[in-house]
Amino acid sequence: MKRTLIAMTAALVSAFSAQSAPAIDEESQSMHSYILLDRTGSMSSIWSEALSSVNSYAETVATVREGEDADTLTTEITLSVFDAQGSLQFDTLRRNATPDTWTAVTNDEASPRGMTPLFDAIGRMVAMAEEDNPERAVIVIMTDGYENASREMTMDGARAALDRARERGWEVVFLGADFGQFNDAESVGMAQSKTMGMSSGTMVESMNRLATKARDYGIDEEAEIEFNEEDRAIAREDDVKQQN
C-alpha cells in the first residue's frame, strides 16, 4: 500500500510540473537592425523627415502583428549618423535599443553638417555589427549624395565589409533620401533589388514598409528583403531619378 501511494504521489507531481512549466518556443528568433544615416549638410531640407522615418521604422519593426505570437521575434536597433569635418565623424545615437528602451530621435541630438565619408561609415557600422555578432541583422544605409570624403576605407574595403555581412546571411539595403543615383551602392556590391530612391514626403511610409519586410526576414530565415514595384511607386522613385 505504501509503495502504491508513493507511486501515485510521484505521478501527480510529474503531471503538475509538466502543466506548470513554461512552454519553450523553439521558433523564437532575434534580429538586430543597424541604421546608418547620412548627417551631411545636404540633408538639411529633409532632416526632420529622415529622423521621423527612422522613428517609424523602430516602432513598426517591433510591432507584433495580428495572429503572431508575442515571443516570435525580439528586436534591437542601433542608429549611427555620420559626416566628415576633416575626418570621419561617426556618432551612435542609439545602441542595442529594444522596443522598451527606444526613445524618439530628435533634432536636438544631431543636425546636418559636413561632407560624405560613405565608405568610412560603412566600415565602422559593419565592424560594430560584427562585434555584436547577431544571428540575423539588417543593415540600412540611408544617404542623399555621393561618397566624397573617406580617408579610412576605400571603395574595395567597404565592399569587402558588406560582402562579409551578406555572406553571414545578413540583409543589406541602400536607400536614397530624395536621391536616385546608385553608383556608390553598385560599387559596394548592392543589387538593384536592394536599393531604392525615396522622394521627400514618402520616407516615413517607405521605412514602415521596409520595417515590415525586416520583421518577416527576422521571423523566417528564408525571407529576403527586396523592393518591389509597389514599394518604388509609393516612394515615387521615378520622380527622384528624374530630379537627379
N, C-alpha and C positions, 0 to 999 in steps of 0.2 A: 504493500500500500504506500509506504514512504517513497519508494522508487517511482511509483506512478505519479505521485504529487510533484516530485522534483522534476520529472519529465514534462508534466503539464505546465509547471511554472516556467521552465526554460523555453517552452514553445511559445507561451504568451509573451514573454519578454522579447523574444526574437521577432514575433509578429508586430509588437508595438514599436520596436526600434525601426523596423522596415517602413512602417507607416509614418513615423515621425521624422525620419531622416530627410533632409532636403534633397530634392531631385537634382541630379547633376546634368546640366545642359551641355552635351558633348558638341553641340553645334555653335556654341558661343564663340564669337570672334572679336578681335580688337583691330582698330585701324587708326593710323596717325596721319593727319593732313598737315603738310608743310606748305605754307603760302608765302611766296617771295614777291613782295610788292615794290615796284619801282617808285621811289620817292623823289625823282629828279624834278627840276624846275618846270619842265614842260607839262607835268601832271597837274599844275595849279588849277586849271579850269575844271578838272573832273575829280579833284582830290576827295571832296566830300562824298561824291557818288562812289568812288572806289572804296572808301572806308565803309560806307553803308553796305556795299556788296559783300565785303568780307564779313561783316557782322551778320548779314543774312545767311551767308554760307554756313557760318558757325552754328546758327540756330537750326537750319534745315538738315544739316548732316547728322545732328544729334536727335532729330525728331523721330520717335517711334511711330510707324505708320499703322493704320488700321489692319488688324489681323496679324501683326508682328509681335512676337514675344519681346517684352521689355529688355530681356537679358541677351537677346540675339547678338547685339553689337555694342561694344564700348568704343567711344571715340575720344581722341585727343587732337588738339590743334596747336601748332607752333606758327607764329606770324613774325616774319622779319621784313624790314624795309631797308632799302639801300640807295646810295648815291655816291658821288665822288667829289671831294673837295681837296684836291691834291693827291689823295689816295682813297681807297675804298672806305666808305662809312657804312657800316652794317650794324643795325640795331634790332634786337629781338624784342618785340613789344609784348608777345605772349609766348610762354614756353610751357609745353605739355599741358595746356589748359583743357580741362574737362568741361562738359556742359554745366556742371555746378560752379566751376571757378571762372568761366569765361565772363568777361565784362566788355561791354561795347567799346570798341576803339574810337577815339575822338581826335579832332584836330589839335587838341592840346598836347597830344603825345608825340606828334610828328607833323612836319609841314614840308612841302616840296622845296627842293633846292638842288644845286649841283648838277653833275653830269651823269652818264650812264655806264658804270662798270659792270655790265651784264655778266660777262664771263666770270669775273671775280666773285660776284654774288652767287652765281650758280654753284661754283666750287665750295663756297662757305656753307650754303644750305645743304648740299648733298653730304658734306662732311658731318654736319650736325645730325642729319638723319642716320648716317652710318654709325655714329656714336650711340644713338638711341637704339638702333638695331630692331625696329619693329618688324613683325611678321608681314604686315600689309601697310603700305604707305601710298599716299597720293601727294605728288609734288606739283603745286600750281604756281606757274611763273606768269606774272602779270606786268606788262610794260607798255609804254606808249612810244617807244623810239628804238633807235639802233644803238648797239654797242659802240662806245666811243672813248672809254676811259680806263679799261682794265690794265693793271700792272702786275697782278699776282698770277694770273692764269691766262693762257692762250685759248683760242677757239678749240684747238685739239684737246687741251686739258679739260675744258668744260664739257666737251662731247664725251670724253672718256669717263668723266664723273657721272654723267647722265646714263651712259651705257651700263655702268655698274649698277645703277639704280634699276634700269629696265631689266637687266639680267636677273635681278632678285625677284622679279615679278611685280615690282612697284609700278604704279601708273604715273606718268609724267604728262602734263598738259601745258600748253603755252597759249596765253590769252593776250590779244592786242587791245589795250584800253583806248578806244577811239583811234585805233591804229590797225591797218590791214596789210602791212608788209612783213613777210615772214622769212626773209633771207637769213637772219641770225638764227631763227628757230631751225630752219633746214640745215644750217651749218653745224648745229649741235645734235643732229640726228632725229629731229622731230618729224614724224609722219604728218601728212596733211590732215588726216582724220583726227589728230590730236591738237590741232591749232585752230583758233577761231578769233576773228576780229569782232569787237563789240562796239556799237555806236553809243555815244553818250545818251543816257536815258534808258538804256536796256541792260545795264550792268548788273543791277540787283536781280532781275528775273533770270538773266543768264547764269549768274552764280548760284541761284537757287536750283536751277536745272542741273548744273554741274554737281552740286552737293547731293542731289538725288542719285545721280549716276555713281558718285563716290560711295554712297551708302550701299548701293547694290553691289559694287565691287567688294566692299568690306564684308558683306554677308556671304557672297558667292565667289569663290576663288576662280570660277570660270568666266565671270563677268569682266568686261573690258570697257574702259571709258573712251568713247568716241563721240564726236559731234556729228549730228545728222542734219538733214536739210531743214527740219523744223527748228532745231537749235539755231542754225545760221539765219533763218528767216526772222526769228524772234530777236536775234542780236543785230539785225539789219547789217550783216557783214558786207553785203554788196555796196551799201552806201559808204561804208568806211573805206573800202578798197578804191572806190571812185574818188573819194576826197584825197586819199594819199597818193 
